[in-house]
Structures are given as C-alpha cells and as structure tokens.
Amino acid sequence: MTVISADPPAPRPPRPVTVTVAFWLQLAAVLMLLGLLGLMVAHAVYFDDLISRAAELVPDADPDEVSGERTGNVVTTAVPGVVVLAVAAWLAATAIPVLRGSNVGRIFVFIAGGAHLLLCLSPFVLGAAFIPLFIAGGPEYGYVPEEDIPLEDLPPDGEAWVNSRFYDALYSNTTAAEDAFYAGQAAIIGVEVLLLIAVVVILAVPPASRWFVPRSVPAWPPMPVGPYAGYPAALPYVICPDPSVHVRPPAEPTQADAP
C-alpha cells in the first residue's frame, strides 16, 4: 500500500520586477563604494603633497612631526579603505545569487545592511556612552590665576604656549579642494546608505519575499492508494444478458415429501 504524505514543493513563479530593481540598486551601491574608495585615495595623495609643501615652507621642522603626519595619513586612509573595499566585495558577491533567487544571498545582503547601520550609529552611541563619564568625573573648568599654580607645575617660559610652525603651515589654511573632498565623501556615503536601505526593504517585502521563500502546496491527509489490505484487487464486472441463468431453480417435491 502506497501512502502520500509529503507536501509537494510549489513551483517558483517568474522573477518579480522588484528583484531586478534591487539587483541594479545593489550594483549602484557597489559603484558608489568604489568611487568612495577612489576619493579617499585621492585625498591621501593630496594631503601628502600638503605635508611636503609644509615641510618645504618650514626647513627646520621636526622630522618626527613630518613622519608622524605621513604615517597618520596612510593609516587613516588604509583602515577605512579596507572596510569600504570589504563591503563593496560583499555586496558584489551577493548580487548575482540574489538575482538567481538564492535566499542565502538575500540573508547576506541583510547582514550587510545591519553592518551599515552599526557603522553609522557607532559614533553617536560611543559619544552618548562617554557623556556620563564626563559629567560625573570631569574636572572643574575655570580660570586659575598663574600665581595660584604651583611652581613645579608651570612649564618653562614660552615652551607650552608656542605651536609648531610645521603644524601651523599644514593646518592654517583650508583649501577649496580639501572641502570638496570631504563634501564628496559625505555625499557618496549618504547616497550609498540610501541605496542599500532600498535594497533591503525591497527584498524583505512581498512579492520578493514570496519569490525567495515559496510556500509549499498543502496536501490532503495521508490516504491509501491501491487495493485495501485483505481485499483482492478490483476486477472489471461483466453484466450478464440473462441473469436467470445464475439463479438455482427450486427443488421438485419427492414422494417422501408428498402427503
């Protein structure tokens, strides 16, 4: 006896237009991240030229200050650049699986969206976490007359109040190119975040969600198929044209039965 108990999987419908739109928006977000990476590298090269120019304007600049600025320029570009490149590779690797209907690829896109949210909110969360520390244990700021400061805490004359000429030459003038770099980075980040939010919303709501996780067709309760146990297989019945043939005639009375 054969029993049907498994629900047959539902056939996948045609790909919704919203999934195709989400695919192209995801590729646009990847291009935005690559553009942001190129802008960061260009700003690092530009700032290195500013360091060289400031070193030329101040011949007696401290070599440690110049070297520290160059190292800081490389580090502040490399660390965010690696993060941007990793996110771009993540989104690029999941774009084709999402277009083909992979639910795993859609989950990885959701993870990338959550990581974006954490990166955007982390500065505000960290700043809010440090506010109670500053309020509770912060020093009392105010004017303290110089005669009230102990002599051992006073720096030598002129050393603490003179800024480095190298830093003055490097940071005193803000050029229009530097403002354009920062404005471009902020604009690209804003557009890329909006694109990724749109992708996550499109993939999370119907009809895209139903396409990635189709519902199974409900089946009837398990029912036996074939002949029942203990009964022979059903055979075709033939209608006899003369049913009286199959009826036994009544027995005739004998002499012993006669009165």
Secondary structure, 3 states (H helix, E strand, C coil): CEECCCCCCCCCCCCCHHHHHHHHHHHHHHHHHHHHHHHHHHHHHHHHHHHHHHHHHCCCCCHHHHHHHHHHHHHHHHHHHHHHHHHHHHHHHHHHHHHCCCHHHHHHHHHHHHHHHHHHHHHHHHHHHHHHHHHHHCCCCCCCCHHHCCHHHCCCCCCCCCCCHHHHHHHCCCCHHHHHHHHHHHHHHHHHHHHHHHHHHHHHCCCHHHHHCCCCCCCCCCCEECCCCCCCCCCCCCCCCCHHHHCCCCCCCCCCCCC
